[in-house]
Amino acid sequence: MSVEQSEAARASYNRMSRVYGLLSNSSEKKFVEVAIRQVLEPRDGEVILEPGFGAGQVLLALARMVGPTGRVCGIDVSDGMVAAARRRLAGSGVEDRVEIRRGDASSMPYADATFDAVFMSFTLELFPDDEIPVVLSECRRVLEPGGRICVASMSARGKNGLMMRSYVWAHRRFPHFVDCRPIFARKTLEDAGFEVLDEKLLSMWGLPVEIVLGRPK
Ligand SMILES: C[S@@+](CC[C@H](N)C(=O)[O-])C[C@H]1O[C@@H](n2cnc3c(N)ncnc32)[C@H](O)[C@@H]1O
């Protein structure tokens, strides 16, 4: 992301950070649950990265799923979200398995081949078209050979019905409020050099949601 785009995303998510947990519990939560429990399926002892962790619900769930020998790292551009996630993790009993920091997913401060898996929900589709391959190339770099990536996103697949047309209109008209836009998640991962291992196409109030699991080819 350019410095300006990164600053805009940071400012916008900082404003939302106090209420984001409540907002996402009423919308994305169900899809994120399916994505982590039925598609990613974290294992004991794994080391998992979540770019764009928002209010930290997934960080907490992943930390419980990887067990005492596992580790979870998160990176998010918004300091408000970092603070919200820290509040959520405090006293959970698993906070020592989680390391979070503020930063940009298009340039991540992790060594090559650090993670068994990368999980990203409702975040990849925030990036401009030319930036998505950069983010995915970063994910690929930090994944172990044979590691997995699981992406849940608003999807451009499926019918272009009234809900979808209204959503796309709202995204164009109010990009700071409706900042996700539908993408072809499966194709995006394939174009970035991932082999697709599993996928689900679900619906959020009539809007398609794609969950895709891949591994580097
Ligand atoms: C729509 S929210 C999704 C949050 C969470 N993954 C969920 O499913 O509820 C997008 C998140 O991505 C973060 N974000 C936006 N641009 C980012 C960037 N360039 N690098 C890292 N995180 C970013 C935002 O701060 C926000 O927390």
The ligand as an SDF file (V2000), in Angstrom:
LIG
                    3D

 27 29  0  0  0  0  0  0  0  0999 V2000
  -12.7550   -5.5420    7.5480 C   0  0  0  0  0  0  0  0  0  0  0  0
  -11.5900   -5.6610    8.8740 S   0  0  0  0  0  0  0  0  0  0  0  0
  -11.5490   -7.4260    9.1420 C   0  0  0  0  0  0  0  0  0  0  0  0
  -11.0850   -7.7800   10.5070 C   0  0  0  0  0  0  0  0  0  0  0  0
  -11.1070   -9.2650   10.8610 C   0  0  0  0  0  0  0  0  0  0  0  0
  -10.1890  -10.0200   10.0390 N   0  0  0  0  0  0  0  0  0  0  0  0
  -12.5220   -9.8490   10.7720 C   0  0  0  0  0  0  0  0  0  0  0  0
  -12.7510  -10.7560    9.9700 O   0  0  0  0  0  0  0  0  0  0  0  0
  -13.3880   -9.3780   11.5290 O   0  0  0  0  0  0  0  0  0  0  0  0
  -10.0470   -5.3750    8.0680 C   0  0  0  0  0  0  0  0  0  0  0  0
   -8.8580   -5.2670    9.0030 C   0  0  0  0  0  0  0  0  0  0  0  0
   -7.6870   -5.1200    8.1950 O   0  0  0  0  0  0  0  0  0  0  0  0
   -6.8640   -4.1040    8.7500 C   0  0  0  0  0  0  0  0  0  0  0  0
   -6.0510   -3.5450    7.6480 N   0  0  0  0  0  0  0  0  0  0  0  0
   -6.4320   -2.6800    6.6870 C   0  0  0  0  0  0  0  0  0  0  0  0
   -5.4050   -2.4130    5.8640 N   0  0  0  0  0  0  0  0  0  0  0  0
   -4.3490   -3.1330    6.3370 C   0  0  0  0  0  0  0  0  0  0  0  0
   -2.9870   -3.2660    5.9380 C   0  0  0  0  0  0  0  0  0  0  0  0
   -2.5010   -2.5900    4.8880 N   0  0  0  0  0  0  0  0  0  0  0  0
   -2.1810   -4.0890    6.6500 N   0  0  0  0  0  0  0  0  0  0  0  0
   -2.6470   -4.7660    7.7480 C   0  0  0  0  0  0  0  0  0  0  0  0
   -3.9190   -4.6580    8.1770 N   0  0  0  0  0  0  0  0  0  0  0  0
   -4.7630   -3.8580    7.4770 C   0  0  0  0  0  0  0  0  0  0  0  0
   -7.8390   -3.1150    9.3730 C   0  0  0  0  0  0  0  0  0  0  0  0
   -7.2220   -2.2960   10.3600 O   0  0  0  0  0  0  0  0  0  0  0  0
   -8.8900   -4.0570    9.9430 C   0  0  0  0  0  0  0  0  0  0  0  0
   -8.5560   -4.4650   11.2480 O   0  0  0  0  0  0  0  0  0  0  0  0
  1  2  1  0
  2  3  1  0
  2 10  1  0
  3  4  1  0
  4  5  1  0
  5  6  1  0
  5  7  1  0
  7  8  2  0
  7  9  1  0
 10 11  1  0
 11 12  1  0
 11 26  1  0
 12 13  1  0
 13 14  1  0
 13 24  1  0
 14 15  1  0
 14 23  1  0
 15 16  2  0
 16 17  1  0
 17 18  1  0
 17 23  2  0
 18 19  1  0
 18 20  2  0
 20 21  1  0
 21 22  2  0
 22 23  1  0
 24 25  1  0
 24 26  1  0
 26 27  1  0
M  CHG  2   2   1   9  -1
M  END
$$$$
